[in-house]
Amino acid sequence: MSAAPRTGIRRRPPSRRARGAMVILIAVLAASFLASLSIGDTVLSPIRVIQALFETQGGIRMVVVDWRLPRALAAVFFGAALALAGTVFQTITRNPLGSPDVIGLTTGAYTGALIVMTTGGSSGVAVAIAAVLGGFATAALVAALVAGRGALGYRIVIVGIGVSAILAAVNAWMLLRARLEVAISAAIWGAGSLNGFGWAQAALPIIVVSALIVLLGFARRGLWLIELGDDIGTSLGGRVNLTRIGLIAIAVGLCGVVTAAIGPIAFVALAAPHLAKLIVKNGPLHLVATALTGSVLLSLADIIGQNGIPGRALPVGVVTLVLGGVYLIFLVVRTARRRF
């Protein structure tokens, strides 16, 4: 008896258009990464930046390698992490608004971190763990509130928005009750900032995020089966419910680690999956395109935040929040028109 095939459906290979779009995405990311190393209080030419990467000492090397490189790498990896978390939740909820920042997971991670920060905890590890646990607790709460009611979709988005609003009020209450210096520090962190982000802050989160991205890469077939629907996914041999739980755990972990490292970042998880679909459609390169798009968005937002107003560096979260507000209005209006 011949062995049964793994699936009854084969995904089409990427089209020439998709491959060309990927090349352009990689080029844009490389350009934005080089620009983040070149632009600042001291403007350097791209050639000088590349030279500094191979130097062992000197002031220019310190500027490029010690100050700018960890920040630029963090923008690339954290942007990819948020984008992939967004595409997981949008696929599972089957809703274009189902991203971690909309359904409250980012706010919940901020709540977890604030609990530690405002109760005397100053350890970066403790804050990071609390942020990740806060994201998982919020996901569990939203899941419990929609369980057994027969739908994810718009129901989970509406419940998530409500939970996010409640948690935002709790966060504001904790900040008002905290000591002034703690409240100021927490508020700055809560804006979502890469300012002053060095190797000491970047190394461990980048390693953890990289491991989770690799894990998601191994689980990409499960994401595809869920995208096909529970019935088809089960008929093709997938354990849909178990796969869904595993994917949610990975996505919450990605979102929680980024929030723990640099604070809540809006817009990237919401917009990157949509923009990636416009670029490569929903083909085999979609996950890679989503990660690259998220990296480009956060890198460009950080460049704008650093250099948009001369002499004043804005938190990257402020830039993404402004862009995200505009994009969210556009997305809601377009979705409403399609439904009615």
Wavefront OBJ file of the C-alpha trace (Angstrom):
o trace
v 0.000 0.000 0.000
v 1.422 3.354 -0.967
v 1.913 6.020 1.667
v -0.663 8.753 1.812
v 0.525 12.162 0.682
v 1.088 14.795 3.327
v -1.499 17.060 1.743
v -3.813 16.911 -1.188
v -2.958 20.413 -2.287
v 0.358 21.783 -3.462
v 1.182 25.450 -3.082
v 2.136 27.160 -6.299
v 5.759 28.269 -6.636
v 6.354 32.016 -6.344
v 5.669 33.981 -9.484
v 8.254 36.108 -11.256
v 6.463 39.213 -9.969
v 6.684 37.958 -6.387
v 10.389 37.163 -6.718
v 11.044 40.590 -8.180
v 9.079 42.239 -5.384
v 11.139 40.317 -2.812
v 14.358 41.601 -4.361
v 13.028 45.160 -4.129
v 11.976 44.619 -0.483
v 15.430 43.326 0.423
v 17.040 46.299 -1.345
v 14.799 48.773 0.504
v 15.590 47.102 3.829
v 19.325 47.198 3.107
v 19.076 50.871 2.175
v 17.099 51.763 5.311
v 19.514 49.762 7.484
v 22.497 51.592 5.979
v 20.696 54.917 6.367
v 20.079 54.234 10.058
v 23.835 53.739 10.476
v 24.684 56.838 8.438
v 22.193 59.497 9.555
v 22.306 61.192 12.935
v 24.043 64.017 14.749
v 27.146 62.920 12.862
v 26.271 62.220 9.219
v 28.511 59.610 7.615
v 28.812 58.408 4.063
v 27.820 54.794 3.369
v 31.423 53.954 2.488
v 32.649 55.383 5.801
v 30.022 53.369 7.655
v 31.148 50.134 6.006
v 34.761 50.944 6.830
v 33.856 51.592 10.469
v 32.256 48.156 10.762
v 35.688 46.568 10.212
v 37.688 48.933 12.411
v 38.773 47.923 15.913
v 38.953 51.369 17.523
v 38.260 55.057 16.939
v 35.472 57.542 17.444
v 33.650 56.713 14.209
v 33.673 53.020 15.071
v 32.115 53.845 18.452
v 29.352 55.847 16.785
v 28.563 53.180 14.194
v 29.194 49.890 16.014
v 28.493 50.714 19.652
v 25.708 53.283 19.312
v 23.894 52.890 16.011
v 24.318 49.225 15.053
v 22.411 47.656 17.991
v 19.562 50.096 17.458
v 19.427 49.381 13.713
v 19.511 45.610 14.266
v 16.802 45.874 16.916
v 14.567 47.757 14.475
v 15.056 45.032 11.852
v 14.433 42.057 14.158
v 11.672 43.654 16.235
v 9.856 44.917 13.135
v 9.919 41.397 11.695
v 8.703 39.949 15.005
v 5.736 42.308 15.243
v 4.801 41.755 11.607
v 4.855 37.966 11.973
v 2.828 38.144 15.181
v 0.308 40.251 13.301
v -0.026 37.818 10.418
v -0.515 34.885 12.832
v -3.380 36.618 14.636
v -4.965 37.918 11.444
v -4.888 34.410 10.002
v -6.299 32.761 13.130
v -9.043 35.354 13.642
v -9.716 35.676 9.892
v -9.954 39.402 10.449
v -7.750 42.150 8.983
v -8.005 44.030 12.300
v -6.904 41.052 14.395
v -3.406 42.241 15.275
v -1.829 42.169 18.761
v -1.973 45.936 19.241
v -5.680 46.106 18.325
v -6.896 43.147 20.406
v -5.036 44.255 23.531
v -1.992 42.000 23.783
v 0.469 44.884 23.586
v -1.483 46.803 26.217
v -1.549 43.699 28.408
v 2.207 43.308 28.100
v 2.567 46.941 29.165
v 0.297 46.244 32.146
v 2.483 43.343 33.243
v 5.607 45.469 33.032
v 3.950 48.345 34.914
v 2.961 46.059 37.779
v 6.624 45.249 38.360
v 7.897 48.777 37.739
v 5.418 50.470 40.060
v 5.830 47.964 42.899
v 9.532 48.500 43.310
v 10.918 46.127 40.722
v 13.825 47.633 38.833
v 15.367 44.514 37.281
v 15.213 44.506 33.509
v 14.761 40.733 33.520
v 11.807 40.983 35.924
v 10.165 43.668 33.777
v 10.702 41.585 30.637
v 9.222 38.452 32.191
v 6.255 40.428 33.515
v 5.624 41.926 30.073
v 5.620 38.520 28.394
v 3.343 37.069 31.090
v 1.055 40.084 30.753
v 0.710 39.382 27.034
v -0.117 35.718 27.659
v -2.609 36.605 30.413
v -4.387 39.059 28.119
v -4.552 36.482 25.330
v -6.024 33.964 27.755
v -8.581 36.495 28.982
v -9.707 37.424 25.470
v -9.907 33.730 24.528
v -11.988 32.967 27.626
v -14.408 35.796 26.872
v -15.061 34.593 23.322
v -14.909 30.840 24.031
v -17.997 28.844 23.157
v -19.669 31.664 21.312
v -19.058 30.296 17.858
v -16.918 32.968 16.255
v -13.562 34.607 16.291
v -13.522 37.248 13.573
v -15.152 40.488 14.583
v -16.133 39.131 17.996
v -12.531 38.688 19.118
v -11.612 42.114 17.758
v -14.474 43.801 19.611
v -13.717 41.925 22.837
v -10.019 42.666 22.423
v -10.650 46.375 21.966
v -12.774 46.380 25.114
v -10.117 44.529 27.123
v -7.458 46.885 25.763
v -9.483 49.916 26.865
v -9.894 48.518 30.370
v -6.187 47.706 30.626
v -5.275 51.170 29.345
v -7.343 52.655 32.176
v -5.602 50.358 34.665
v -2.230 51.437 33.281
v -3.127 55.097 33.669
v -4.269 54.469 37.250
v -0.978 52.732 38.111
v 1.023 55.602 36.634
v -0.959 58.164 38.642
v -0.321 56.268 41.873
v 3.381 55.640 41.234
v 6.238 57.761 42.509
v 7.082 60.620 40.177
v 10.424 59.236 38.984
v 8.929 55.772 38.408
v 5.948 57.215 36.553
v 8.191 59.292 34.283
v 10.428 56.308 33.532
v 7.432 54.040 32.855
v 5.746 56.640 30.652
v 8.883 57.085 28.551
v 9.216 53.324 28.182
v 5.494 53.080 27.405
v 5.908 55.395 24.409
v 7.915 52.659 22.674
v 11.439 53.896 22.127
v 14.757 52.723 20.721
v 16.529 55.792 22.086
v 19.677 54.810 23.961
v 19.279 51.189 22.905
v 22.708 49.546 23.115
v 24.174 46.062 22.991
v 23.367 45.416 26.650
v 19.654 45.913 25.939
v 19.591 44.453 22.416
v 21.524 41.177 22.536
v 19.190 38.887 24.516
v 15.864 40.111 23.004
v 17.274 39.744 19.487
v 18.387 36.176 20.253
v 14.983 35.250 21.713
v 13.092 36.869 18.836
v 15.311 35.077 16.311
v 14.601 31.714 17.961
v 10.844 32.363 17.902
v 10.978 33.408 14.236
v 12.809 30.190 13.361
v 10.199 28.230 15.317
v 7.424 29.978 13.400
v 9.203 29.075 10.166
v 9.006 25.399 11.093
v 5.302 25.854 11.923
v 4.415 27.668 8.695
v 2.563 24.633 7.282
v 0.268 24.701 10.303
v -0.459 28.359 9.644
v -1.349 27.501 6.065
v -3.690 24.698 7.185
v -5.491 27.079 9.552
v -5.785 29.561 6.714
v -7.572 26.886 4.665
v -10.128 26.394 7.452
v -10.630 23.891 10.266
v -12.451 21.291 8.181
v -9.980 21.270 5.306
v -7.010 21.500 7.671
v -8.212 18.486 9.632
v -8.927 16.503 6.462
v -5.346 17.150 5.336
v -3.989 15.600 8.524
v -3.430 18.694 10.642
v -4.148 18.966 14.357
v -5.827 22.303 13.962
v -6.638 23.125 17.587
v -3.186 22.145 18.865
v -1.552 24.007 15.992
v -3.617 27.100 16.739
v -2.530 27.094 20.390
v 1.123 26.691 19.422
v 0.964 29.513 16.885
v -0.741 31.816 19.382
v 1.994 31.040 21.926
v 4.704 31.930 19.400
v 2.935 35.149 18.346
v 2.311 36.272 21.920
v 5.939 35.502 22.714
v 7.130 37.633 19.797
v 4.899 40.523 20.791
v 5.758 40.206 24.486
v 9.525 40.149 23.986
v 9.447 43.237 21.764
v 7.205 45.090 24.219
v 9.468 44.076 27.097
v 12.521 45.379 25.245
v 11.347 48.715 23.827
v 7.771 49.236 24.991
v 4.457 49.057 23.101
v 4.764 49.589 19.343
v 1.603 50.147 17.316
v 0.863 49.893 13.571
v 3.595 47.465 12.454
v 1.738 44.254 13.376
v -1.449 45.644 11.841
v -0.121 47.001 8.549
v 2.824 44.788 7.562
v 0.766 41.637 6.699
v -1.588 43.674 4.496
v 1.239 45.439 2.702
v 3.026 42.117 2.186
v -0.094 40.658 0.546
v -0.191 43.606 -1.824
v 3.437 42.932 -2.710
v 3.532 39.123 -3.114
v -0.160 38.151 -2.814
v -0.867 35.186 -0.537
v 1.791 32.874 -1.921
v 4.658 30.847 -0.442
v 6.757 33.981 0.090
v 4.130 35.748 2.183
v 5.705 35.053 5.589
v 9.144 36.182 4.425
v 7.662 39.256 2.752
v 5.724 40.063 5.932
v 8.881 39.894 8.048
v 10.803 42.089 5.598
v 7.952 44.591 5.426
v 7.803 44.841 9.211
v 11.564 45.405 9.359
v 11.341 48.151 6.742
v 8.426 49.870 8.492
v 10.079 49.956 11.927
v 13.462 50.957 10.488
v 11.960 53.840 8.520
v 9.820 54.911 11.487
v 12.920 55.006 13.684
v 14.827 57.065 11.114
v 11.911 59.529 10.992
v 11.761 59.643 14.780
v 15.473 60.334 15.092
v 15.765 62.924 12.348
v 12.272 64.255 11.596
v 12.599 67.153 14.047
v 16.130 68.619 14.173
v 17.656 68.408 17.614
v 14.848 66.276 19.095
v 14.618 62.465 18.909
v 11.063 61.162 19.043
v 10.226 57.670 20.328
v 9.625 55.320 17.435
v 6.285 54.369 19.015
v 5.027 57.927 18.535
v 5.792 57.764 14.813
v 4.166 54.357 14.343
v 1.135 55.445 16.393
v 0.489 58.415 14.114
v 0.919 56.329 10.980
v -1.108 53.509 12.509
v -4.039 55.773 13.354
v -4.307 56.894 9.748
v -3.949 53.337 8.449
v -6.490 51.960 10.933
v -9.114 54.495 9.826
v -8.469 53.557 6.202
v -8.698 49.828 6.972
v -11.921 50.139 8.984
v -13.601 52.202 6.263
v -12.522 49.801 3.521
v -13.613 46.731 5.514
v -17.000 48.305 6.291
v -17.591 49.061 2.603
v -16.869 45.448 1.690
v -19.342 44.139 4.251
v -22.238 46.404 3.336
l 1 2 3 4 5 6 7 8 9 10 11 12 13 14 15 16 17 18 19 20 21 22 23 24 25 26 27 28 29 30 31 32 33 34 35 36 37 38 39 40 41 42 43 44 45 46 47 48 49 50 51 52 53 54 55 56 57 58 59 60 61 62 63 64 65 66 67 68 69 70 71 72 73 74 75 76 77 78 79 80 81 82 83 84 85 86 87 88 89 90 91 92 93 94 95 96 97 98 99 100 101 102 103 104 105 106 107 108 109 110 111 112 113 114 115 116 117 118 119 120 121 122 123 124 125 126 127 128 129 130 131 132 133 134 135 136 137 138 139 140 141 142 143 144 145 146 147 148 149 150 151 152 153 154 155 156 157 158 159 160 161 162 163 164 165 166 167 168 169 170 171 172 173 174 175 176 177 178 179 180 181 182 183 184 185 186 187 188 189 190 191 192 193 194 195 196 197 198 199 200 201 202 203 204 205 206 207 208 209 210 211 212 213 214 215 216 217 218 219 220 221 222 223 224 225 226 227 228 229 230 231 232 233 234 235 236 237 238 239 240 241 242 243 244 245 246 247 248 249 250 251 252 253 254 255 256 257 258 259 260 261 262 263 264 265 266 267 268 269 270 271 272 273 274 275 276 277 278 279 280 281 282 283 284 285 286 287 288 289 290 291 292 293 294 295 296 297 298 299 300 301 302 303 304 305 306 307 308 309 310 311 312 313 314 315 316 317 318 319 320 321 322 323 324 325 326 327 328 329 330 331 332 333 334 335 336 337 338 339 340
